[in-house]
Amino acid sequence: MNPNRTKRNYAVALAYAPDEDAPRILASGPGEIAKRIISLAKEQGIPIRRDDTLVSILSQFEAGEQIPETCYRAVAEILAFLFRVDSKFANRAKA
């Protein structure tokens, strides 16, 4: 594991379209790029999940690539988390 691609100095953004087989890596990068990825997610109201191990793995792939099958389970857990968070936000908006 590359220690430069863990902790708070690296971020990976994923995008998922229901018509695709797997989520794609939308963006990734260290330092200022990571800060910008996180900032844009916050500005857009996109929930953020910190998982240093998964970031370390996914950061090895290029933007636009689908995530590898070996990462499906970990990413599925994150997507489930995001759907739960998203439904909480949707329920608050209806109230």
N, C-alpha and C positions, 0 to 999 in steps of 0.2 A: 504494500500500500504506500502510495506516495504521500508523505506528510504534508506536502504543499497543497494537496487537494482535499484537505479535511478542515474541520473546524469552521470558523466563520469567514475564511478568506476565499472560499470557492462556492459557487452556486450553479445549479442546473435547473432550467425551466423545462417542463414537459407540456406537451399539447396532445390531446386525444380527440380524434374524430370517430364517431361510431361506425363510419364506413371503412375504417382501417383496421388491420389486424392487431396493431399494438400502438401504444403511445409513441410519439416521436420526441426527440430532443429538440426543443425549440431554440434554446440558447444555453451557453455555459461559459464560465470564465472565472478567473481569479481576481482578487483585489477590487479595483474600482469597477470592473465589469460585474463582479458578484454583487457589489453594493447597488449598482444600477438595476440589475435583474430583480433584486429584492425590492428596491424602491418602486419600480414599475409595477410589480405585483401588488404592492400595498396601495398604490395610486388607483389601480383598477379593481381593488377589492378582492383580489385573488388570495385565497388562504395560503399560508406558507407553512410547510412542515420541515423541520430540521431533522436530517438523517445523515450524519457524517459518513457512515459506511456506504450508503447508497450513492451519495454524491461522489465519493471517491471512485466507485465503480462506473457510474454513468459519465463521469467527466472524461473517461477514456475514449468516448465516442464523439463523432462529429455532429454538429447541428444538422438537423434534417434526417438523421438516421433513426430508424425505429429502434426501440430498446431491445436488447437481446432477450431471447426466451428465458435465459437463466435469471433474469431480473423480474419476470412477470409477477411472481408472488409478492415480492417486496413492493413493487409499484402498485399492485392491486390493493395492498393494505393501505397505501397512501391515498389512492383514489377513493377507497371506501371512507377514509377519514375525511377527505375533502367533500364528498357527497353529504356526509353527516353534517359537517360545518355549513355547507351551502344550504341545506334544508333548514338549519337553525336560522340562518340569515333570512331566508325566504319567509319563514313563519313570522319572524319579527316584523318584516316589511308589511305583511298582511294585517297585523294587529293595529 
